[in-house]
């Protein structure tokens, strides 16, 4: 087996909590609109295809 050196760990400097909150809000918005779009699509399919 190959010889490996000791692992080096690094830590992030600072806490970018504001960016975390913005990313989470975008994710929640995307999920919300995705669900709304799928519900509308299913309603339209049920109306026009049946």
mmCIF file of the N, C-alpha and C atoms, coordinates in Angstrom:
data_MODEL
# 
_entry.id   MODEL 
# 
loop_
_atom_site.group_PDB 
_atom_site.id 
_atom_site.type_symbol 
_atom_site.label_atom_id 
_atom_site.label_alt_id 
_atom_site.label_comp_id 
_atom_site.label_asym_id 
_atom_site.label_entity_id 
_atom_site.label_seq_id 
_atom_site.pdbx_PDB_ins_code 
_atom_site.Cartn_x 
_atom_site.Cartn_y 
_atom_site.Cartn_z 
_atom_site.occupancy 
_atom_site.B_iso_or_equiv 
_atom_site.pdbx_formal_charge 
_atom_site.auth_seq_id 
_atom_site.auth_comp_id 
_atom_site.auth_asym_id 
_atom_site.auth_atom_id 
_atom_site.pdbx_PDB_model_num 
ATOM 1   N N  . UNK A 1 1  ? 0.838   -1.189 0.000   1.00 0.00 ? 1  UNK A N  1 
ATOM 2   C CA . UNK A 1 1  ? 0.000   0.000  0.000   1.00 0.00 ? 1  UNK A CA 1 
ATOM 3   C C  . UNK A 1 1  ? 0.872   1.238  0.000   1.00 0.00 ? 1  UNK A C  1 
ATOM 4   N N  . UNK A 1 2  ? 0.329   2.301  -0.494  1.00 0.00 ? 2  UNK A N  1 
ATOM 5   C CA . UNK A 1 2  ? 1.077   3.547  -0.555  1.00 0.00 ? 2  UNK A CA 1 
ATOM 6   C C  . UNK A 1 2  ? 1.148   4.187  0.820   1.00 0.00 ? 2  UNK A C  1 
ATOM 7   N N  . UNK A 1 3  ? 2.273   4.827  1.066   1.00 0.00 ? 3  UNK A N  1 
ATOM 8   C CA . UNK A 1 3  ? 2.436   5.538  2.334   1.00 0.00 ? 3  UNK A CA 1 
ATOM 9   C C  . UNK A 1 3  ? 1.767   6.908  2.213   1.00 0.00 ? 3  UNK A C  1 
ATOM 10  N N  . UNK A 1 4  ? 0.972   7.226  3.200   1.00 0.00 ? 4  UNK A N  1 
ATOM 11  C CA . UNK A 1 4  ? 0.269   8.501  3.188   1.00 0.00 ? 4  UNK A CA 1 
ATOM 12  C C  . UNK A 1 4  ? 0.764   9.352  4.339   1.00 0.00 ? 4  UNK A C  1 
ATOM 13  N N  . UNK A 1 5  ? 0.803   10.654 4.100   1.00 0.00 ? 5  UNK A N  1 
ATOM 14  C CA . UNK A 1 5  ? 1.176   11.581 5.161   1.00 0.00 ? 5  UNK A CA 1 
ATOM 15  C C  . UNK A 1 5  ? 0.016   11.786 6.112   1.00 0.00 ? 5  UNK A C  1 
ATOM 16  N N  . UNK A 1 6  ? 0.219   12.607 7.085   1.00 0.00 ? 6  UNK A N  1 
ATOM 17  C CA . UNK A 1 6  ? -0.857  12.888 8.036   1.00 0.00 ? 6  UNK A CA 1 
ATOM 18  C C  . UNK A 1 6  ? -1.902  13.761 7.343   1.00 0.00 ? 6  UNK A C  1 
ATOM 19  N N  . UNK A 1 7  ? -3.168  13.536 7.625   1.00 0.00 ? 7  UNK A N  1 
ATOM 20  C CA . UNK A 1 7  ? -4.214  14.337 6.980   1.00 0.00 ? 7  UNK A CA 1 
ATOM 21  C C  . UNK A 1 7  ? -4.178  15.773 7.480   1.00 0.00 ? 7  UNK A C  1 
ATOM 22  N N  . UNK A 1 8  ? -4.483  16.687 6.587   1.00 0.00 ? 8  UNK A N  1 
ATOM 23  C CA . UNK A 1 8  ? -4.544  18.098 6.948   1.00 0.00 ? 8  UNK A CA 1 
ATOM 24  C C  . UNK A 1 8  ? -6.001  18.548 6.880   1.00 0.00 ? 8  UNK A C  1 
ATOM 25  N N  . UNK A 1 9  ? -6.456  19.126 7.944   1.00 0.00 ? 9  UNK A N  1 
ATOM 26  C CA . UNK A 1 9  ? -7.839  19.598 8.011   1.00 0.00 ? 9  UNK A CA 1 
ATOM 27  C C  . UNK A 1 9  ? -7.845  21.115 7.986   1.00 0.00 ? 9  UNK A C  1 
ATOM 28  N N  . UNK A 1 10 ? -8.773  21.655 7.251   1.00 0.00 ? 10 UNK A N  1 
ATOM 29  C CA . UNK A 1 10 ? -8.901  23.108 7.230   1.00 0.00 ? 10 UNK A CA 1 
ATOM 30  C C  . UNK A 1 10 ? -10.317 23.478 7.650   1.00 0.00 ? 10 UNK A C  1 
ATOM 31  N N  . UNK A 1 11 ? -10.447 24.648 8.150   1.00 0.00 ? 11 UNK A N  1 
ATOM 32  C CA . UNK A 1 11 ? -11.766 25.119 8.570   1.00 0.00 ? 11 UNK A CA 1 
ATOM 33  C C  . UNK A 1 11 ? -12.088 26.387 7.795   1.00 0.00 ? 11 UNK A C  1 
ATOM 34  N N  . UNK A 1 12 ? -13.356 26.600 7.584   1.00 0.00 ? 12 UNK A N  1 
ATOM 35  C CA . UNK A 1 12 ? -13.798 27.816 6.913   1.00 0.00 ? 12 UNK A CA 1 
ATOM 36  C C  . UNK A 1 12 ? -13.668 28.988 7.869   1.00 0.00 ? 12 UNK A C  1 
ATOM 37  N N  . UNK A 1 13 ? -13.264 30.102 7.332   1.00 0.00 ? 13 UNK A N  1 
ATOM 38  C CA . UNK A 1 13 ? -13.132 31.283 8.180   1.00 0.00 ? 13 UNK A CA 1 
ATOM 39  C C  . UNK A 1 13 ? -14.414 32.093 8.103   1.00 0.00 ? 13 UNK A C  1 
ATOM 40  N N  . UNK A 1 14 ? -14.911 32.483 9.229   1.00 0.00 ? 14 UNK A N  1 
ATOM 41  C CA . UNK A 1 14 ? -16.128 33.274 9.274   1.00 0.00 ? 14 UNK A CA 1 
ATOM 42  C C  . UNK A 1 14 ? -17.369 32.398 9.143   1.00 0.00 ? 14 UNK A C  1 
ATOM 43  N N  . UNK A 1 15 ? -18.506 33.000 9.333   1.00 0.00 ? 15 UNK A N  1 
ATOM 44  C CA . UNK A 1 15 ? -19.765 32.295 9.232   1.00 0.00 ? 15 UNK A CA 1 
ATOM 45  C C  . UNK A 1 15 ? -20.678 33.108 8.322   1.00 0.00 ? 15 UNK A C  1 
ATOM 46  N N  . UNK A 1 16 ? -20.891 32.618 7.113   1.00 0.00 ? 16 UNK A N  1 
ATOM 47  C CA . UNK A 1 16 ? -21.694 33.349 6.138   1.00 0.00 ? 16 UNK A CA 1 
ATOM 48  C C  . UNK A 1 16 ? -23.160 32.932 6.280   1.00 0.00 ? 16 UNK A C  1 
ATOM 49  N N  . UNK A 1 17 ? -23.723 33.270 7.429   1.00 0.00 ? 17 UNK A N  1 
ATOM 50  C CA . UNK A 1 17 ? -25.096 32.857 7.725   1.00 0.00 ? 17 UNK A CA 1 
ATOM 51  C C  . UNK A 1 17 ? -26.108 33.548 6.819   1.00 0.00 ? 17 UNK A C  1 
ATOM 52  N N  . UNK A 1 18 ? -25.829 34.772 6.415   1.00 0.00 ? 18 UNK A N  1 
ATOM 53  C CA . UNK A 1 18 ? -26.754 35.494 5.535   1.00 0.00 ? 18 UNK A CA 1 
ATOM 54  C C  . UNK A 1 18 ? -26.868 34.780 4.187   1.00 0.00 ? 18 UNK A C  1 
ATOM 55  N N  . UNK A 1 19 ? -25.767 34.322 3.643   1.00 0.00 ? 19 UNK A N  1 
ATOM 56  C CA . UNK A 1 19 ? -25.807 33.595 2.371   1.00 0.00 ? 19 UNK A CA 1 
ATOM 57  C C  . UNK A 1 19 ? -26.532 32.261 2.539   1.00 0.00 ? 19 UNK A C  1 
ATOM 58  N N  . UNK A 1 20 ? -26.346 31.620 3.677   1.00 0.00 ? 20 UNK A N  1 
ATOM 59  C CA . UNK A 1 20 ? -27.058 30.373 3.964   1.00 0.00 ? 20 UNK A CA 1 
ATOM 60  C C  . UNK A 1 20 ? -28.568 30.611 3.959   1.00 0.00 ? 20 UNK A C  1 
ATOM 61  N N  . UNK A 1 21 ? -29.001 31.684 4.580   1.00 0.00 ? 21 UNK A N  1 
ATOM 62  C CA . UNK A 1 21 ? -30.432 31.993 4.620   1.00 0.00 ? 21 UNK A CA 1 
ATOM 63  C C  . UNK A 1 21 ? -30.971 32.302 3.226   1.00 0.00 ? 21 UNK A C  1 
ATOM 64  N N  . UNK A 1 22 ? -30.219 33.050 2.413   1.00 0.00 ? 22 UNK A N  1 
ATOM 65  C CA . UNK A 1 22 ? -30.665 33.344 1.049   1.00 0.00 ? 22 UNK A CA 1 
ATOM 66  C C  . UNK A 1 22 ? -30.781 32.072 0.223   1.00 0.00 ? 22 UNK A C  1 
ATOM 67  N N  . UNK A 1 23 ? -29.815 31.175 0.349   1.00 0.00 ? 23 UNK A N  1 
ATOM 68  C CA . UNK A 1 23 ? -29.860 29.919 -0.396  1.00 0.00 ? 23 UNK A CA 1 
ATOM 69  C C  . UNK A 1 23 ? -31.056 29.082 0.039   1.00 0.00 ? 23 UNK A C  1 
ATOM 70  N N  . UNK A 1 24 ? -31.315 29.029 1.336   1.00 0.00 ? 24 UNK A N  1 
ATOM 71  C CA . UNK A 1 24 ? -32.452 28.264 1.851   1.00 0.00 ? 24 UNK A CA 1 
ATOM 72  C C  . UNK A 1 24 ? -33.771 28.850 1.358   1.00 0.00 ? 24 UNK A C  1 
ATOM 73  N N  . UNK A 1 25 ? -33.886 30.179 1.357   1.00 0.00 ? 25 UNK A N  1 
ATOM 74  C CA . UNK A 1 25 ? -35.116 30.815 0.876   1.00 0.00 ? 25 UNK A CA 1 
ATOM 75  C C  . UNK A 1 25 ? -35.330 30.523 -0.604  1.00 0.00 ? 25 UNK A C  1 
ATOM 76  N N  . UNK A 1 26 ? -34.272 30.543 -1.402  1.00 0.00 ? 26 UNK A N  1 
ATOM 77  C CA . UNK A 1 26 ? -34.399 30.203 -2.825  1.00 0.00 ? 26 UNK A CA 1 
ATOM 78  C C  . UNK A 1 26 ? -34.826 28.760 -3.005  1.00 0.00 ? 26 UNK A C  1 
ATOM 79  N N  . UNK A 1 27 ? -34.263 27.863 -2.201  1.00 0.00 ? 27 UNK A N  1 
ATOM 80  C CA . UNK A 1 27 ? -34.627 26.452 -2.278  1.00 0.00 ? 27 UNK A CA 1 
ATOM 81  C C  . UNK A 1 27 ? -36.102 26.256 -1.933  1.00 0.00 ? 27 UNK A C  1 
ATOM 82  N N  . UNK A 1 28 ? -36.562 26.877 -0.859  1.00 0.00 ? 28 UNK A N  1 
ATOM 83  C CA . UNK A 1 28 ? -37.958 26.756 -0.449  1.00 0.00 ? 28 UNK A CA 1 
ATOM 84  C C  . UNK A 1 28 ? -38.871 27.334 -1.528  1.00 0.00 ? 28 UNK A C  1 
ATOM 85  N N  . UNK A 1 29 ? -38.502 28.460 -2.119  1.00 0.00 ? 29 UNK A N  1 
ATOM 86  C CA . UNK A 1 29 ? -39.298 29.051 -3.195  1.00 0.00 ? 29 UNK A CA 1 
ATOM 87  C C  . UNK A 1 29 ? -39.367 28.138 -4.413  1.00 0.00 ? 29 UNK A C  1 
ATOM 88  N N  . UNK A 1 30 ? -38.234 27.531 -4.765  1.00 0.00 ? 30 UNK A N  1 
ATOM 89  C CA . UNK A 1 30 ? -38.211 26.624 -5.904  1.00 0.00 ? 30 UNK A CA 1 
ATOM 90  C C  . UNK A 1 30 ? -39.092 25.400 -5.651  1.00 0.00 ? 30 UNK A C  1 
ATOM 91  N N  . UNK A 1 31 ? -39.036 24.854 -4.463  1.00 0.00 ? 31 UNK A N  1 
ATOM 92  C CA . UNK A 1 31 ? -39.875 23.700 -4.132  1.00 0.00 ? 31 UNK A CA 1 
ATOM 93  C C  . UNK A 1 31 ? -41.348 24.093 -4.160  1.00 0.00 ? 31 UNK A C  1 
ATOM 94  N N  . UNK A 1 32 ? -41.672 25.249 -3.592  1.00 0.00 ? 32 UNK A N  1 
ATOM 95  C CA . UNK A 1 32 ? -43.062 25.714 -3.556  1.00 0.00 ? 32 UNK A CA 1 
ATOM 96  C C  . UNK A 1 32 ? -43.614 25.868 -4.969  1.00 0.00 ? 32 UNK A C  1 
ATOM 97  N N  . UNK A 1 33 ? -42.878 26.553 -5.843  1.00 0.00 ? 33 UNK A N  1 
ATOM 98  C CA . UNK A 1 33 ? -43.366 26.764 -7.195  1.00 0.00 ? 33 UNK A CA 1 
ATOM 99  C C  . UNK A 1 33 ? -43.370 25.471 -8.004  1.00 0.00 ? 33 UNK A C  1 
ATOM 100 N N  . UNK A 1 34 ? -42.459 24.566 -7.707  1.00 0.00 ? 34 UNK A N  1 
ATOM 101 C CA . UNK A 1 34 ? -42.467 23.268 -8.376  1.00 0.00 ? 34 UNK A CA 1 
ATOM 102 C C  . UNK A 1 34 ? -43.708 22.464 -8.029  1.00 0.00 ? 34 UNK A C  1 
ATOM 103 N N  . UNK A 1 35 ? -44.093 22.494 -6.758  1.00 0.00 ? 35 UNK A N  1 
ATOM 104 C CA . UNK A 1 35 ? -45.296 21.786 -6.330  1.00 0.00 ? 35 UNK A CA 1 
ATOM 105 C C  . UNK A 1 35 ? -46.536 22.429 -6.951  1.00 0.00 ? 35 UNK A C  1 
ATOM 106 N N  . UNK A 1 36 ? -46.599 23.749 -6.948  1.00 0.00 ? 36 UNK A N  1 
ATOM 107 C CA . UNK A 1 36 ? -47.744 24.448 -7.542  1.00 0.00 ? 36 UNK A CA 1 
ATOM 108 C C  . UNK A 1 36 ? -47.860 24.110 -9.024  1.00 0.00 ? 36 UNK A C  1 
ATOM 109 N N  . UNK A 1 37 ? -46.736 24.131 -9.739  1.00 0.00 ? 37 UNK A N  1 
ATOM 110 C CA . UNK A 1 37 ? -46.749 23.809 -11.162 1.00 0.00 ? 37 UNK A CA 1 
ATOM 111 C C  . UNK A 1 37 ? -47.244 22.386 -11.394 1.00 0.00 ? 37 UNK A C  1 
ATOM 112 N N  . UNK A 1 38 ? -46.771 21.433 -10.594 1.00 0.00 ? 38 UNK A N  1 
ATOM 113 C CA . UNK A 1 38 ? -47.192 20.045 -10.772 1.00 0.00 ? 38 UNK A CA 1 
ATOM 114 C C  . UNK A 1 38 ? -48.672 19.846 -10.463 1.00 0.00 ? 38 UNK A C  1 
ATOM 115 N N  . UNK A 1 39 ? -49.186 20.534 -9.460  1.00 0.00 ? 39 UNK A N  1 
ATOM 116 C CA . UNK A 1 39 ? -50.608 20.430 -9.138  1.00 0.00 ? 39 UNK A CA 1 
ATOM 117 C C  . UNK A 1 39 ? -51.444 20.984 -10.291 1.00 0.00 ? 39 UNK A C  1 
ATOM 118 N N  . UNK A 1 40 ? -51.049 22.138 -10.820 1.00 0.00 ? 40 UNK A N  1 
ATOM 119 C CA . UNK A 1 40 ? -51.781 22.709 -11.953 1.00 0.00 ? 40 UNK A CA 1 
ATOM 120 C C  . UNK A 1 40 ? -51.711 21.788 -13.167 1.00 0.00 ? 40 UNK A C  1 
ATOM 121 N N  . UNK A 1 41 ? -50.536 21.235 -13.419 1.00 0.00 ? 41 UNK A N  1 
ATOM 122 C CA . UNK A 1 41 ? -50.371 20.314 -14.542 1.00 0.00 ? 41 UNK A CA 1 
ATOM 123 C C  . UNK A 1 41 ? -51.275 19.086 -14.390 1.00 0.00 ? 41 UNK A C  1 
ATOM 124 N N  . UNK A 1 42 ? -51.353 18.519 -13.202 1.00 0.00 ? 42 UNK A N  1 
ATOM 125 C CA . UNK A 1 42 ? -52.209 17.351 -12.978 1.00 0.00 ? 42 UNK A CA 1 
ATOM 126 C C  . UNK A 1 42 ? -53.681 17.696 -13.136 1.00 0.00 ? 42 UNK A C  1 
ATOM 127 N N  . UNK A 1 43 ? -54.076 18.881 -12.664 1.00 0.00 ? 43 UNK A N  1 
ATOM 128 C CA . UNK A 1 43 ? -55.473 19.303 -12.818 1.00 0.00 ? 43 UNK A CA 1 
ATOM 129 C C  . UNK A 1 43 ? -55.805 19.454 -14.298 1.00 0.00 ? 43 UNK A C  1 
ATOM 130 N N  . UNK A 1 44 ? -54.919 20.099 -15.055 1.00 0.00 ? 44 UNK A N  1 
ATOM 131 C CA . UNK A 1 44 ? -55.163 20.267 -16.487 1.00 0.00 ? 44 UNK A CA 1 
ATOM 132 C C  . UNK A 1 44 ? -55.188 18.926 -17.221 1.00 0.00 ? 44 UNK A C  1 
ATOM 133 N N  . UNK A 1 45 ? -54.307 18.016 -16.846 1.00 0.00 ? 45 UNK A N  1 
ATOM 134 C CA . UNK A 1 45 ? -54.322 16.686 -17.465 1.00 0.00 ? 45 UNK A CA 1 
ATOM 135 C C  . UNK A 1 45 ? -55.603 15.925 -17.154 1.00 0.00 ? 45 UNK A C  1 
ATOM 136 N N  . UNK A 1 46 ? -56.065 16.042 -15.910 1.00 0.00 ? 46 UNK A N  1 
ATOM 137 C CA . UNK A 1 46 ? -57.301 15.368 -15.533 1.00 0.00 ? 46 UNK A CA 1 
ATOM 138 C C  . UNK A 1 46 ? -58.486 15.948 -16.300 1.00 0.00 ? 46 UNK A C  1 
ATOM 139 N N  . UNK A 1 47 ? -58.477 17.228 -16.548 1.00 0.00 ? 47 UNK A N  1 
ATOM 140 C CA . UNK A 1 47 ? -59.582 17.882 -17.246 1.00 0.00 ? 47 UNK A CA 1 
ATOM 141 C C  . UNK A 1 47 ? -59.561 17.584 -18.752 1.00 0.00 ? 47 UNK A C  1 
ATOM 142 N N  . UNK A 1 48 ? -58.404 17.704 -19.381 1.00 0.00 ? 48 UNK A N  1 
ATOM 143 C CA . UNK A 1 48 ? -58.338 17.598 -20.827 1.00 0.00 ? 48 UNK A CA 1 
ATOM 144 C C  . UNK A 1 48 ? -58.099 16.174 -21.345 1.00 0.00 ? 48 UNK A C  1 
ATOM 145 N N  . UNK A 1 49 ? -57.520 15.308 -20.546 1.00 0.00 ? 49 UNK A N  1 
ATOM 146 C CA . UNK A 1 49 ? -57.166 13.991 -21.051 1.00 0.00 ? 49 UNK A CA 1 
ATOM 147 C C  . UNK A 1 49 ? -58.162 12.895 -20.657 1.00 0.00 ? 49 UNK A C  1 
ATOM 148 N N  . UNK A 1 50 ? -59.084 13.211 -19.770 1.00 0.00 ? 50 UNK A N  1 
ATOM 149 C CA . UNK A 1 50 ? -60.046 12.182 -19.348 1.00 0.00 ? 50 UNK A CA 1 
ATOM 150 C C  . UNK A 1 50 ? -61.386 12.476 -19.961 1.00 0.00 ? 50 UNK A C  1 
# 
